[in-house]
Amino acid sequence: MSSYAERLRLVPEFRSDERDGILATLFGRLERRLEHWRPEQVELELSVKERGTPSQRTVLECWITGVPHMVATSDVADIDHAVVEVRDELFRQLDRYVTRREDARKD
Protein backbone atom coordinates (compact mmCIF):
# COMPACT_ATOMS: atom_id res chain seq x y z
CA MET A 1 0.00 0.00 0.00
CA SER A 2 1.18 3.53 -0.69
CA SER A 3 2.70 5.88 1.81
CA TYR A 4 -0.39 8.07 1.23
CA ALA A 5 -2.43 5.25 2.74
CA GLU A 6 -0.26 5.55 5.83
CA ARG A 7 -1.47 9.16 6.10
CA LEU A 8 -5.10 8.03 6.53
CA ARG A 9 -6.77 7.97 9.94
CA LEU A 10 -9.88 5.84 10.27
CA VAL A 11 -12.14 6.83 13.14
CA PRO A 12 -13.34 4.09 15.52
CA GLU A 13 -16.76 3.79 13.83
CA PHE A 14 -15.09 1.57 11.23
CA ARG A 15 -14.51 -2.07 12.07
CA SER A 16 -10.95 -3.40 11.89
CA ASP A 17 -12.00 -5.92 9.23
CA GLU A 18 -13.07 -3.04 6.95
CA ARG A 19 -9.65 -1.35 6.80
CA ASP A 20 -8.09 -3.33 3.93
CA GLY A 21 -11.15 -2.89 1.72
CA ILE A 22 -11.31 0.82 2.47
CA LEU A 23 -7.63 1.29 1.62
CA ALA A 24 -8.04 -0.65 -1.63
CA THR A 25 -11.04 1.49 -2.57
CA LEU A 26 -9.58 4.87 -1.65
CA PHE A 27 -6.11 4.59 -3.08
CA GLY A 28 -5.14 4.08 -6.68
CA ARG A 29 -7.23 6.71 -8.40
CA LEU A 30 -6.98 9.12 -5.48
CA GLU A 31 -3.28 8.46 -5.08
CA ARG A 32 -2.60 9.63 -8.65
CA ARG A 33 -4.05 13.02 -7.75
CA LEU A 34 -2.20 13.20 -4.43
CA GLU A 35 1.15 12.61 -6.16
CA HIS A 36 1.40 16.38 -6.67
CA TRP A 37 2.46 16.50 -2.99
CA ARG A 38 4.85 14.55 -0.83
CA PRO A 39 3.11 12.06 1.49
CA GLU A 40 4.29 13.93 4.59
CA GLN A 41 2.35 17.01 3.37
CA VAL A 42 -0.93 15.06 3.28
CA GLU A 43 -3.28 14.12 6.13
CA LEU A 44 -6.52 12.24 5.49
CA GLU A 45 -9.32 11.23 7.83
CA LEU A 46 -12.28 9.02 7.05
CA SER A 47 -15.18 9.02 9.46
CA VAL A 48 -18.76 7.88 9.58
CA LYS A 49 -21.23 9.87 11.62
CA GLU A 50 -24.28 8.21 13.17
CA ARG A 51 -23.47 4.84 11.61
CA GLY A 52 -26.42 2.54 11.15
CA THR A 53 -29.00 5.30 11.43
CA PRO A 54 -31.05 7.01 8.69
CA SER A 55 -28.87 10.11 9.09
CA GLN A 56 -25.57 8.25 8.55
CA ARG A 57 -22.94 10.35 6.81
CA THR A 58 -19.47 9.32 5.60
CA VAL A 59 -16.85 12.08 5.57
CA LEU A 60 -13.40 12.13 3.98
CA GLU A 61 -11.30 15.12 5.03
CA CYS A 62 -8.02 16.13 3.45
CA TRP A 63 -5.39 18.51 4.76
CA ILE A 64 -2.44 19.34 2.50
CA THR A 65 0.24 21.85 3.41
CA GLY A 66 -0.52 25.13 1.64
CA VAL A 67 -3.87 23.94 0.26
CA PRO A 68 -7.35 24.79 1.57
CA HIS A 69 -8.96 22.07 3.71
CA MET A 70 -11.13 19.79 1.58
CA VAL A 71 -14.14 17.77 2.71
CA ALA A 72 -16.11 15.16 0.78
CA THR A 73 -19.34 13.70 2.19
CA SER A 74 -21.80 10.95 1.34
CA ASP A 75 -25.24 10.13 2.71
CA VAL A 76 -25.24 6.65 1.10
CA ALA A 77 -26.07 3.97 3.68
CA ASP A 78 -23.83 1.25 2.20
CA ILE A 79 -20.29 1.90 3.50
CA ASP A 80 -18.55 0.51 0.41
CA HIS A 81 -20.55 2.77 -1.90
CA ALA A 82 -20.14 5.73 0.44
CA VAL A 83 -16.35 5.32 0.41
CA VAL A 84 -16.38 5.29 -3.39
CA GLU A 85 -18.52 8.44 -3.41
CA VAL A 86 -16.27 10.40 -1.02
CA ARG A 87 -13.15 9.21 -2.86
CA ASP A 88 -14.54 10.43 -6.17
CA GLU A 89 -15.67 13.75 -4.69
CA LEU A 90 -12.26 14.40 -3.10
CA PHE A 91 -10.61 13.48 -6.41
CA ARG A 92 -12.79 16.11 -8.17
CA GLN A 93 -11.89 18.74 -5.57
CA LEU A 94 -8.18 17.98 -5.88
CA ASP A 95 -8.45 17.95 -9.67
CA ARG A 96 -10.11 21.40 -9.69
CA TYR A 97 -7.40 22.75 -7.37
CA VAL A 98 -4.54 21.32 -9.46
CA THR A 99 -6.11 22.53 -12.72
CA ARG A 100 -6.57 26.07 -11.37
CA ARG A 101 -3.00 26.12 -10.11
CA GLU A 102 -1.62 24.89 -13.44
CA ASP A 103 -3.76 27.41 -15.36
CA ALA A 104 -2.48 30.23 -13.13
CA ARG A 105 1.12 29.25 -13.93
CA LYS A 106 0.42 29.56 -17.66
CA ASP A 107 -0.73 33.18 -17.32
N, C-alpha and C positions, 0 to 999 in steps of 0.2 A: 504494500500500500504506500501511497505517496507521503512525503513529509507534510503536505498540506492536510492530509487526513489526521496527522498527529496534532494539528492545530485546532481540531474540532473537539468541543466539549458537548457531551450529551447530558442533559439534565436527568435526574433520577426517575422521571416518569417513563423513560424507556427501559425495557427489560434488557438484561445483559445478553440474552440470546438474539436480540434484534440488531446489535451493534454491527456485525459483519455485513448483514444485508443493507443496512443504512449506509455504511461506508462504500459498498459496491455501487449503490444507487447514486450517491452524491458525487463521487469522484469519477473522473474520466472526462466527461463533457465539462463539468465545472472546473476541473483542474486545468484544462486548456486555457480557460479565461484567466484563472489565477496566476498563470505563469508569467504575467506581466510584473509580478512582485516576487520578492524572495519569501520563502515560507515563514521566516521569522517576523515578517511585516504583517502577517495575516492571522487573525483570530476569528474563529467561527463558533457559533453556539446554536445547537438545535434543541428546541424545547417543544413540549406539547402541553397546552393549558387545558385544564378541565377534561382530561382524558376519559373517554367512555361516556361522556354526557353529550346531549344535543348541541351544546355550545363549544365543543372541542375545537381547538385551534392549534395548528402546528406552525411554529415560527423558526425561521433560519435567519440569524443575525450575522453580519459580517463587519468586522473592523479591520481596516487596512491603513497603515501609517500614511498620513497625508491625503486620505480619501474620505469623503463623507460617509458616515455610518449608513449601512444598507440593511433593510429588513424585508424579508419575503414571508408571506403568510398564506395559509390554506385552511379552509373550513371543511375540507373533505374528511369524512369519518374514517376511511380506511387509511391506516398509517402508511402503507407502502405507496399508495397513490398520492397522499399528502406530501411525502418526502420528494416524490418526483415533481410535484407542482411547485414546491418551494425552491427546489434546485433550479428548475427552469426559470422561475421568476428572478432569482438571484443572478443567474446567467444573463438574463436580459438587462438587468440593472447594471451589471459589470460591463456588458457589451456597449450599452449607451455611454457609460463613463469613458471607456477606452476610445470609442469612436469620436466623442467630443474632444478628448485630449489630443488625439491624432489629427483631427481637423484643425484644431487651434495651432498646432505646430506647423501646418502647411501655410497658414496665413502670414 
